[in-house]
Amino acid sequence: MNKKLIRVGTTYVPVLHVDHSAKWYAEELGATINYCDEEKAILDLADQSFFLVRSLKDETSNFTDYKGDKRFSLTFEVDGKEELYILHAEFRTQGIQTGDIEDRGHDGENFVFFDPDGNCFDVWSVLSPKYKTLRKETVSEIER
């Protein structure tokens, strides 16, 4: 069998108040709301579908690693350190809870941010090479 997973299509994020959270993702992160009811919202964000699912209080997508540190389950990418610093400053101006920009000992730099329900997400300054190539091709076609 020569089949393999191609991409992540949907990420599910637990939230307490679906409507409030959907508006936050749209206003603060630029997501597009495609559907929203009292149980779930379907958003387009970062070339992916996000389902915000009504859950119990204090439920998050975070987890604790073997050292006892809270971890995020998702990393967003931006195209370079300059973009990372700009986004970090914008998030702080918008009042989004963010961590400091970090050098974690690998290429690029990162920071974490939190949604209103306490879901923690990471942002990395290195855009995946395959996506960077696809992005350049798309921009070239649009410019034609």
C-alpha positions in Angstrom: 0.0 0.0 0.0 1.5 3.3 -1.1 -1.1 5.7 0.4 -0.1 8.4 2.9 -1.7 11.2 4.7 -1.6 14.4 2.6 -2.6 17.2 5.0 -4.6 18.1 8.1 -8.1 19.1 7.0 -9.8 20.0 10.3 -8.7 20.9 13.8 -11.2 20.6 16.7 -11.0 23.1 19.5 -13.0 22.9 22.7 -14.8 26.1 23.7 -17.4 27.0 26.3 -19.4 29.6 24.4 -19.4 28.8 20.7 -20.7 32.2 19.4 -18.4 34.3 21.5 -15.4 32.2 20.6 -16.2 32.2 16.9 -16.5 36.0 16.9 -13.1 36.2 18.7 -11.4 34.0 16.2 -12.9 36.1 13.3 -12.1 39.5 14.9 -8.7 38.7 16.4 -7.2 36.1 14.1 -9.0 36.8 10.8 -10.9 33.6 10.6 -13.9 33.3 8.3 -17.1 31.9 10.0 -18.8 29.4 7.7 -21.3 28.0 10.1 -22.3 28.6 13.7 -24.9 27.2 16.0 -25.0 26.6 19.8 -23.0 23.4 19.6 -20.3 24.2 17.0 -18.8 26.7 14.7 -16.9 25.9 11.5 -14.2 28.4 10.6 -11.6 28.8 7.9 -8.2 29.8 9.3 -4.7 29.4 8.0 -5.8 27.3 5.1 -7.5 24.8 7.4 -11.0 24.2 8.8 -11.4 24.7 12.5 -14.4 23.3 14.4 -15.0 25.1 17.6 -17.0 22.6 19.7 -19.0 23.4 22.8 -17.4 21.6 25.7 -17.3 21.5 29.5 -15.8 24.4 31.5 -12.0 24.4 31.6 -11.6 21.9 28.8 -8.8 22.8 26.4 -6.7 21.2 23.7 -3.6 21.6 25.8 -1.8 18.7 27.5 0.8 18.1 30.1 4.1 16.6 29.1 6.1 14.1 31.2 8.0 17.0 32.9 4.7 18.5 34.1 4.8 21.4 31.6 1.6 22.5 29.8 1.9 22.1 26.0 0.1 23.3 22.9 -1.1 20.9 20.3 -0.9 23.1 17.2 1.8 25.4 15.7 0.9 28.1 13.1 3.7 29.3 10.7 4.5 32.7 9.5 7.0 33.6 6.8 10.1 34.8 8.7 11.2 36.4 11.9 10.0 39.9 10.9 6.5 38.6 10.3 6.7 36.8 13.7 7.7 40.0 15.5 4.9 42.0 13.7 2.3 39.4 14.6 3.5 39.2 18.2 3.2 43.0 18.6 -0.3 43.0 16.9 -1.5 40.3 19.3 -0.3 42.2 22.3 -1.9 45.4 21.1 -5.1 43.5 20.6 -4.9 42.3 24.2 -4.4 38.7 23.2 -2.5 36.8 26.0 0.9 35.9 24.5 4.1 34.5 25.8 7.5 36.1 25.0 9.3 35.4 21.7 11.6 32.4 22.3 14.7 30.9 20.7 14.1 27.2 21.4 17.4 26.0 20.0 16.2 25.2 16.5 15.7 27.2 13.3 13.5 30.3 13.8 11.8 31.7 16.8 8.4 31.0 18.4 5.8 32.4 20.8 2.6 31.1 22.2 -0.8 32.7 22.5 -4.1 31.8 24.1 -7.7 32.0 23.0 -10.4 33.1 25.5 -11.0 29.5 26.6 -7.3 28.9 27.5 -6.4 26.9 24.4 -2.7 27.5 23.8 -1.3 27.8 20.3 2.3 28.2 19.0 3.5 30.4 16.2 6.8 29.6 14.5 8.8 32.0 12.2 9.7 29.3 9.7 7.3 28.5 6.9 7.4 24.9 5.7 9.4 24.7 2.5 6.7 22.9 0.5 4.1 25.5 1.6 6.4 28.3 0.8 6.8 27.0 -2.8 3.1 26.5 -3.2 2.5 30.0 -1.9 5.0 31.5 -4.4 3.4 29.7 -7.2 -0.1 30.9 -6.2 1.1 34.5 -5.9 2.8 34.2 -9.4 -0.5 33.0 -10.9 -2.5 35.8 -9.3 0.0 38.4 -10.7 -0.4 37.1 -14.2 
